[in-house]
Amino acid sequence: MTIEWDERYALKIARMDETHREFIEFCNELVAIGPESENFLERFDAFIEHTAAHFNQENRWMEAVSFPVPCHRDEHDRVLAVAREVRERVEKGDLFLGRRLLEELPPWFDNHIDTMDTTLAFYLKKVGFDTETETLPEGGIEPLPPIFDACGCTVLGASTKDGDA
């Protein structure tokens, strides 16, 4: 199963969109060659390296703006841990897990963009974060109205039933 770029993936943050396009290219390349290929592990290593850089970039941005959605970083960590584990298993001959990961990446990516990355892009734009310089505007972040994070939690000063933030 491959991933076709869809304009709904475009979050209108150039660096993020470019990195997502590259992620799709890596996924599609891995599907095309398959775990049986003699150069699969080499290309899978490049995919893991790219994905780690991709996630590190987003993690830096989240830290720089005090992004209030910890599950986004946690998901990055889980995906990388799974990819590294699958890599080791494929190296030992477990090609089924390699194929299975390639089947799971497209729906995972689709969901991740629709939830976590869309929320991050919204937040980065609202606070005026410059992804090229990785800086906030002078004067810092303006208070934002409550939003729901990608984990389903209300954040950013939303009140609970008791009125607590």
DRENDO-1510 file (C-alpha; in Angstrom, 1 decimal, always signed):
<recs>
REC; n; res; u; v; w
REC; 1; MET; +0.0; +0.0; +0.0 .
REC; 2; THR; +1.5; +3.3; -1.0 .
REC; 3; ILE; +0.6; +6.9; +0.1 .
REC; 4; GLU; -0.5; +9.4; -2.5 .
REC; 5; TRP; +0.1; +13.0; -1.7 .
REC; 6; ASP; -3.3; +14.7; -1.1 .
REC; 7; GLU; -3.7; +18.4; -0.7 .
REC; 8; ARG; -5.4; +17.8; +2.7 .
REC; 9; TYR; -1.9; +16.8; +3.9 .
REC; 10; ALA; -0.7; +20.3; +3.0 .
REC; 11; LEU; -0.7; +22.1; +6.4 .
REC; 12; LYS; +0.6; +25.4; +4.8 .
REC; 13; ILE; +3.9; +25.3; +6.7 .
REC; 14; ALA; +6.5; +24.9; +4.0 .
REC; 15; ARG; +9.1; +22.9; +6.1 .
REC; 16; MET; +6.5; +20.6; +7.5 .
REC; 17; ASP; +4.9; +20.0; +4.1 .
REC; 18; GLU; +8.3; +19.3; +2.5 .
REC; 19; THR; +9.2; +16.9; +5.2 .
REC; 20; HIS; +5.9; +15.1; +4.9 .
REC; 21; ARG; +6.3; +14.8; +1.1 .
REC; 22; GLU; +9.8; +13.2; +1.8 .
REC; 23; PHE; +8.3; +10.8; +4.3 .
REC; 24; ILE; +5.8; +9.7; +1.7 .
REC; 25; GLU; +8.5; +9.2; -0.9 .
REC; 26; PHE; +10.5; +7.0; +1.6 .
REC; 27; CYS; +7.4; +5.0; +2.4 .
REC; 28; ASN; +6.6; +4.4; -1.2 .
REC; 29; GLU; +10.1; +3.5; -2.1 .
REC; 30; LEU; +10.2; +0.9; +0.7 .
REC; 31; VAL; +6.9; -0.6; -0.5 .
REC; 32; ALA; +8.2; -0.7; -4.1 .
REC; 33; ILE; +11.4; -2.6; -3.2 .
REC; 34; GLY; +9.9; -4.7; -0.3 .
REC; 35; PRO; +11.7; -6.4; +2.6 .
REC; 36; GLU; +12.9; -9.2; +0.3 .
REC; 37; SER; +15.2; -6.7; -1.6 .
REC; 38; GLU; +18.9; -6.9; -0.9 .
REC; 39; ASN; +19.0; -3.1; -0.3 .
REC; 40; PHE; +15.9; -2.9; +1.8 .
REC; 41; LEU; +17.8; -2.6; +5.1 .
REC; 42; GLU; +20.0; +0.2; +3.7 .
REC; 43; ARG; +16.9; +2.1; +2.5 .
REC; 44; PHE; +15.1; +1.3; +5.7 .
REC; 45; ASP; +18.0; +2.8; +7.7 .
REC; 46; ALA; +17.7; +6.0; +5.6 .
REC; 47; PHE; +14.0; +6.0; +6.3 .
REC; 48; ILE; +14.6; +5.7; +10.0 .
REC; 49; GLU; +17.2; +8.5; +9.9 .
REC; 50; HIS; +14.8; +10.7; +7.9 .
REC; 51; THR; +12.0; +10.0; +10.3 .
REC; 52; ALA; +14.1; +10.7; +13.4 .
REC; 53; ALA; +15.2; +14.1; +11.9 .
REC; 54; HIS; +11.5; +14.8; +10.9 .
REC; 55; PHE; +10.3; +14.0; +14.4 .
REC; 56; ASN; +13.2; +15.9; +16.0 .
REC; 57; GLN; +12.3; +19.0; +14.0 .
REC; 58; GLU; +8.7; +18.9; +15.2 .
REC; 59; ASN; +9.8; +18.1; +18.7 .
REC; 60; ARG; +12.1; +21.2; +18.7 .
REC; 61; TRP; +9.2; +23.3; +17.5 .
REC; 62; MET; +6.9; +22.0; +20.1 .
REC; 63; GLU; +9.5; +22.7; +22.8 .
REC; 64; ALA; +10.1; +26.2; +21.5 .
REC; 65; VAL; +6.4; +27.2; +21.7 .
REC; 66; SER; +5.7; +25.2; +24.9 .
REC; 67; PHE; +3.2; +23.1; +22.9 .
REC; 68; PRO; +0.7; +21.7; +25.4 .
REC; 69; VAL; +0.2; +18.3; +23.8 .
REC; 70; PRO; +2.7; +15.8; +25.2 .
REC; 71; CYS; +1.2; +12.8; +23.4 .
REC; 72; HIS; +2.5; +14.1; +20.1 .
REC; 73; ARG; +6.1; +13.7; +21.2 .
REC; 74; ASP; +5.2; +10.3; +22.8 .
REC; 75; GLU; +3.8; +9.1; +19.5 .
REC; 76; HIS; +7.0; +10.1; +17.7 .
REC; 77; ASP; +9.0; +8.1; +20.3 .
REC; 78; ARG; +6.8; +5.0; +19.8 .
REC; 79; VAL; +6.9; +5.1; +16.1 .
REC; 80; LEU; +10.7; +5.3; +16.1 .
REC; 81; ALA; +11.0; +2.5; +18.6 .
REC; 82; VAL; +8.7; +0.3; +16.5 .
REC; 83; ALA; +10.7; +1.1; +13.3 .
REC; 84; ARG; +14.0; +0.3; +15.0 .
REC; 85; GLU; +12.6; -3.0; +16.4 .
REC; 86; VAL; +11.2; -4.0; +13.0 .
REC; 87; ARG; +14.5; -3.2; +11.4 .
REC; 88; GLU; +16.3; -5.6; +13.8 .
REC; 89; ARG; +13.7; -8.3; +13.1 .
REC; 90; VAL; +14.0; -7.9; +9.4 .
REC; 91; GLU; +17.7; -8.2; +9.6 .
REC; 92; LYS; +17.2; -11.5; +11.4 .
REC; 93; GLY; +15.0; -12.7; +8.6 .
REC; 94; ASP; +11.5; -11.8; +9.8 .
REC; 95; LEU; +10.3; -10.3; +6.5 .
REC; 96; PHE; +6.6; -10.6; +7.6 .
REC; 97; LEU; +7.1; -7.8; +10.2 .
REC; 98; GLY; +8.8; -5.6; +7.5 .
REC; 99; ARG; +5.8; -6.1; +5.2 .
REC; 100; ARG; +3.4; -5.5; +8.1 .
REC; 101; LEU; +5.0; -2.2; +9.0 .
REC; 102; LEU; +4.8; -1.1; +5.4 .
REC; 103; GLU; +1.1; -1.9; +5.5 .
REC; 104; GLU; +0.6; +0.1; +8.7 .
REC; 105; LEU; +2.5; +3.2; +7.8 .
REC; 106; PRO; -0.1; +4.7; +5.4 .
REC; 107; PRO; -3.1; +4.6; +7.8 .
REC; 108; TRP; -0.8; +5.8; +10.6 .
REC; 109; PHE; +0.5; +8.7; +8.6 .
REC; 110; ASP; -3.0; +9.6; +7.5 .
REC; 111; ASN; -4.3; +9.7; +11.1 .
REC; 112; HIS; -1.2; +11.5; +12.4 .
REC; 113; ILE; -1.5; +14.3; +9.8 .
REC; 114; ASP; -5.3; +14.6; +10.5 .
REC; 115; THR; -4.9; +14.9; +14.2 .
REC; 116; MET; -1.5; +15.6; +15.7 .
REC; 117; ASP; +0.2; +17.5; +12.9 .
REC; 118; THR; -2.9; +19.5; +12.1 .
REC; 119; THR; -3.1; +20.6; +15.7 .
REC; 120; LEU; +0.6; +21.5; +15.8 .
REC; 121; ALA; +0.4; +23.5; +12.5 .
REC; 122; PHE; -2.6; +25.4; +13.8 .
REC; 123; TYR; -0.8; +26.2; +17.0 .
REC; 124; LEU; +2.5; +27.2; +15.3 .
REC; 125; LYS; +0.6; +29.6; +13.0 .
REC; 126; LYS; -1.5; +31.1; +15.8 .
REC; 127; VAL; +1.5; +31.9; +17.9 .
REC; 128; GLY; +3.5; +33.2; +14.9 .
REC; 129; PHE; +6.3; +30.7; +15.1 .
REC; 130; ASP; +8.8; +31.0; +12.2 .
REC; 131; THR; +9.8; +27.5; +11.3 .
REC; 132; GLU; +12.6; +28.7; +9.1 .
REC; 133; THR; +14.4; +30.5; +12.0 .
REC; 134; GLU; +12.7; +28.5; +14.7 .
REC; 135; THR; +11.8; +31.6; +16.6 .
REC; 136; LEU; +8.8; +33.3; +18.0 .
REC; 137; PRO; +7.9; +36.9; +17.3 .
REC; 138; GLU; +9.3; +39.5; +19.5 .
REC; 139; GLY; +7.2; +39.8; +22.6 .
REC; 140; GLY; +6.4; +36.0; +22.8 .
REC; 141; ILE; +3.2; +34.1; +22.6 .
REC; 142; GLU; -0.2; +35.8; +22.9 .
REC; 143; PRO; -2.7; +33.8; +25.0 .
REC; 144; LEU; -4.9; +31.6; +22.8 .
REC; 145; PRO; -8.4; +30.4; +23.3 .
REC; 146; PRO; -9.0; +26.8; +24.4 .
REC; 147; ILE; -8.5; +24.2; +21.8 .
REC; 148; PHE; -8.7; +20.4; +21.9 .
REC; 149; ASP; -5.4; +18.7; +21.5 .
REC; 150; ALA; -4.8; +15.7; +19.2 .
REC; 151; CYS; -5.2; +13.4; +22.2 .
REC; 152; GLY; -8.7; +14.6; +22.8 .
REC; 153; CYS; -7.8; +16.7; +25.9 .
REC; 154; THR; -8.8; +20.3; +26.2 .
REC; 155; VAL; -5.8; +22.5; +26.7 .
REC; 156; LEU; -4.8; +26.1; +26.6 .
REC; 157; GLY; -6.7; +27.4; +29.6 .
REC; 158; ALA; -10.0; +25.5; +29.0 .
REC; 159; SER; -12.1; +25.2; +32.1 .
REC; 160; THR; -13.2; +22.0; +33.7 .
REC; 161; LYS; -16.7; +21.5; +35.2 .
REC; 162; ASP; -15.4; +22.9; +38.5 .
REC; 163; GLY; -14.0; +26.0; +36.8 .
REC; 164; ASP; -10.3; +24.8; +37.2 .
REC; 165; ALA; -8.0; +25.3; +34.3 .
</recs>
